[in-house]
Amino acid sequence: MRFVNTLPLILSLGAALGSAAAWALPSDRDQPIRIQADTAELDDKQGVAVYRGDVIITQGTLKITGDTVTITQTASGDIDVFTSVGNLAYYEQKPDVDKDIVKAYGKTIQYFASNERIVLIDQAKVIQEGNTFEGEKIVYDTRRQIVNAGRATGSNVSTPRPRIDMVIQPKNKPADQAQQ
C-alpha cells in the first residue's frame, strides 16, 4: 500500500459528502473535512482509504461515525462509495437552517456518490423532526427525495425485522387556527 498523494482522495471525499444536498445544510460543503481515527490506510493506486477505530468524520453540520469507514474512488479520482460500519454506524446532518438535524443509524451505512443514494442496512433507523423510520434496510435517494424501506434481502442481518415501523408526529397548527 502507498501512503502518498492522498490529497485527491480527500478532496473527492469533500465533494461526495457535500453533495448529499437533500440532507445537507448548503454551507456544509464549503467547510473543511476532519477525519479522526485510530489508524488509516490510504492506497492511491487502488483508490481506497480505510479508517479504523472510533472513526469520526465531520464537515460543517455533517457527522459520520463508525468502527471502520472505507472510501473508494473511481478511476477518474471521484468518490464512488463510502461505507461506514459499526455497532451502530451513525450519520447526522442539518438539512436547512430552520430544520432539525437528521439522524440515521445502521450496522452499515453506504453513500453512493454517483446517484446520491444513502443505504442503511441492519437495524436501520432515520429520525427527522420527531418522525422515525425503522427497518432492516432503508434507501434514501437524496436527489429525488424518495425513501424505500423493507427487508435486507441478500444481507445477513443481526436483528431480522419482517416489517417496517414508522412513527409520524402530528403537524403543529398555528395558535390562531387552534383556537377557532
C-alpha positions in Angstrom: 0.0 0.0 0.0 1.1 3.5 -0.7 0.6 6.4 1.7 1.4 9.2 -0.8 -0.6 11.8 -2.7 -3.8 11.4 -0.6 -5.0 14.9 -1.4 -7.1 13.9 -4.4 -8.9 11.2 -2.3 -9.5 13.7 0.5 -10.8 16.4 -1.9 -13.1 13.9 -3.6 -14.4 12.9 -0.2 -15.4 16.5 0.4 -17.2 16.7 -2.9 -19.1 13.5 -2.2 -20.1 14.3 1.3 -21.1 17.8 0.3 -23.4 16.6 -2.5 -26.0 14.9 -0.3 -27.9 18.1 -0.8 -31.3 17.0 0.3 -30.0 16.2 3.8 -27.3 19.0 3.8 -27.0 22.5 5.0 -25.8 24.4 1.9 -22.7 25.8 3.7 -21.5 22.4 4.8 -19.8 21.6 1.5 -17.6 24.8 1.9 -16.4 23.7 5.4 -13.1 21.7 6.0 -13.3 18.0 6.4 -11.9 16.5 9.6 -11.3 12.8 9.9 -10.3 11.2 13.2 -9.4 7.5 13.6 -7.0 5.2 15.4 -5.5 4.1 12.1 -5.6 5.0 8.4 -4.6 3.0 5.3 -4.5 5.1 2.1 -3.9 3.4 -1.2 -3.9 5.9 -4.1 -3.2 3.3 -6.7 -6.3 1.3 -5.8 -8.3 4.4 -4.9 -9.1 3.1 -1.4 -8.9 4.7 2.0 -9.7 2.7 5.1 -10.0 4.4 8.5 -10.3 2.2 11.6 -11.0 2.7 15.3 -13.8 5.0 16.5 -13.8 6.9 13.2 -15.4 10.4 13.2 -15.8 12.4 10.0 -17.1 15.9 10.2 -17.8 18.7 7.7 -19.9 21.6 8.9 -23.1 20.0 10.4 -22.3 16.6 8.8 -21.1 13.9 11.1 -20.4 10.3 10.3 -19.1 7.7 12.8 -18.3 4.1 12.7 -15.8 1.4 13.7 -14.5 1.3 10.2 -15.0 3.8 7.3 -13.9 2.7 3.8 -13.8 5.2 0.9 -13.4 4.1 -2.7 -12.7 6.2 -5.8 -13.5 5.8 -9.5 -10.6 5.5 -12.0 -11.0 9.3 -12.6 -10.4 10.0 -8.9 -14.0 10.9 -7.9 -15.6 9.3 -4.8 -17.5 6.2 -5.7 -18.8 4.8 -2.4 -18.1 5.4 1.2 -19.1 2.7 3.7 -19.3 3.2 7.5 -19.6 0.0 9.5 -20.2 -0.1 13.3 -22.3 -1.1 16.1 -24.1 1.2 15.2 -22.7 3.4 12.4 -24.1 6.9 12.6 -24.9 9.8 10.2 -26.2 13.2 11.1 -26.7 16.4 9.2 -28.7 19.6 9.4 -30.7 19.9 6.2 -31.5 23.6 6.5 -31.0 26.5 8.9 -34.6 26.2 10.2 -34.7 22.4 10.3 -33.7 19.9 12.9 -30.8 17.6 12.4 -31.5 14.4 10.5 -30.0 11.3 12.3 -29.5 7.9 10.7 -28.2 4.7 12.2 -27.4 1.2 10.8 -24.8 -1.5 11.2 -23.7 -0.4 7.7 -24.2 3.0 6.1 -23.2 3.4 2.5 -23.2 6.6 0.4 -23.2 6.1 -3.4 -22.0 9.4 -4.8 -22.8 8.9 -8.5 -26.5 8.6 -7.9 -26.7 10.3 -4.5 -28.1 7.4 -2.5 -27.7 6.6 1.2 -28.3 3.0 2.2 -28.7 1.9 5.8 -28.5 -1.8 6.4 -29.3 -3.8 9.6 -31.0 -2.1 12.4 -31.6 0.9 10.0 -33.3 3.9 11.6 -33.8 7.5 10.4 -35.1 10.3 12.8 -36.2 13.6 11.3 -38.2 16.3 13.1 -39.5 13.7 15.6 -40.6 11.2 13.0 -38.9 7.8 13.0 -38.5 5.3 10.2 -37.1 1.8 11.1 -36.4 -1.4 9.2 -33.8 -3.9 8.0 -32.9 -1.7 5.1 -33.6 1.9 4.3 -32.6 3.5 0.9 -32.8 7.3 0.6 -32.4 8.9 -2.9 -31.3 12.4 -1.9 -31.6 13.7 -5.4 -35.3 12.7 -5.8 -36.0 12.7 -2.1 -37.5 9.2 -2.2 -37.3 6.7 0.7 -37.7 3.0 0.2 -37.6 0.6 3.2 -38.1 -3.1 3.7 -36.2 -6.4 4.0 -32.5 -6.6 3.5 -32.6 -9.5 1.1 -29.2 -11.0 0.3 -27.7 -9.5 3.5 -27.2 -11.1 6.8 -28.9 -9.0 9.5 -28.3 -9.3 13.2 -31.9 -8.3 14.1 -34.4 -9.5 11.5 -37.4 -7.2 11.1 -40.0 -8.5 8.6 -41.9 -5.2 8.7 -41.0 -1.5 8.7 -42.0 0.7 11.6 -42.8 4.4 11.2 -43.9 7.0 13.7 -45.1 10.3 12.2 -45.7 13.2 14.6 -48.8 15.4 14.0 -48.2 18.8 12.4 -48.3 21.7 14.8 -51.1 24.1 13.9 -50.6 27.9 14.3 -52.1 29.2 17.6 -54.8 31.3 15.9 -56.1 28.2 13.9 -56.1 26.0 17.1 -58.4 28.5 18.9 -61.1 28.6 16.2 
